[in-house]
Amino acid sequence: MRITNNEGLAIRGAVAADRDFVLALADRLVSFEVPAFRTKDELAEGDRRALAEWFRGPKPGEALFVAGHDGRPAGCAYLVTLVDYFNERPHAHLSVLAVTAEAEGKGVGSALLDQSEAWARERGSDRLSLSALVTNSRARAFYERRGYAGEHIRYVLPLK
């Protein structure tokens, strides 16, 4: 799948040659204050591990899209299928959405979110879920502007 627009944006399915670029984006996923009991390295490594697993062999119900802007890689969106805890129906979940620093504010994140929503609809999903850390106010505001609403907050007590 390839989607382009007149602002120099193109979105396509990821290929093996995108691996290094996509894995490097994991560090962009922690460009904010993280909860006190987590480290940026721990969070980035978790996302990097999930993305690397996709490159080892995508599973059914997963997708990884790469955005280009002006001919350069600019971001990615990684989607999985989860089962809703409450109604036990499968639905699409946006696990990773990241853009390069150079692509910020150029519509890349919005285009990737549009593609993610289209992928969810094409698969017959009745919703697209995503998670954002409570400390990531910028991402939360972006999603809320797009019509996403909070559903629950996960509380954590580090046991030492």
C-alpha positions, 0 to 999 in steps of 0.5 A, spaced: 500 500 500 502 506 498 499 513 499 501 520 497 499 527 498 501 533 495 505 535 501 511 531 499 508 525 504 508 518 502 506 512 506 507 505 505 508 498 508 515 497 511 520 492 508 526 489 511 531 495 508 527 500 513 529 496 519 535 500 522 531 507 521 525 504 524 529 501 530 532 508 531 525 511 532 524 508 538 529 513 542 524 518 539 518 515 543 521 517 550 522 525 548 519 527 554 519 526 562 518 519 563 514 516 570 519 516 576 520 509 576 521 508 569 527 510 565 528 512 558 532 506 556 527 501 559 521 504 555 525 505 548 528 498 549 521 495 550 518 499 543 525 497 540 524 490 541 517 489 539 519 493 532 525 488 531 520 482 532 516 485 527 522 485 522 523 477 524 517 475 521 510 479 522 504 476 525 497 475 522 493 482 524 499 486 525 502 492 520 508 496 520 507 503 516 513 507 514 512 515 512 516 519 507 517 526 507 520 529 501 523 523 499 526 521 506 524 516 511 520 521 516 516 516 521 512 509 522 506 506 525 506 499 528 499 496 529 497 490 532 490 486 534 488 486 541 482 483 544 478 487 548 478 486 555 470 488 556 467 485 550 472 480 548 472 482 541 478 483 537 480 490 535 486 494 532 491 497 537 496 502 535 502 500 539 507 505 536 507 512 532 513 516 532 516 521 527 523 524 526 525 530 529 525 534 522 518 531 520 515 534 527 509 539 525 509 537 517 503 532 518 507 526 518 504 523 525 497 525 522 498 522 516 500 515 519 494 516 524 490 516 518 493 510 515 492 507 522 485 508 522 484 506 515 487 499 516 483 498 522 477 500 518 479 495 513 480 489 518 473 490 520 475 493 527 470 497 531 475 501 534 482 503 534 486 503 541 492 506 543 496 508 549 500 514 551 504 515 558 500 520 563 507 524 562 507 525 555 502 531 555 504 532 547 502 526 545 495 526 549 493 532 546 495 530 539 490 524 540 485 528 543 485 533 538 484 527 533 478 525 537 481 520 542 478 519 549 481 516 555 478 510 557 482 508 563 489 509 567 493 504 569 496 505 576 503 502 578 506 501 585 513 499 584 515 494 589 522 494 592 
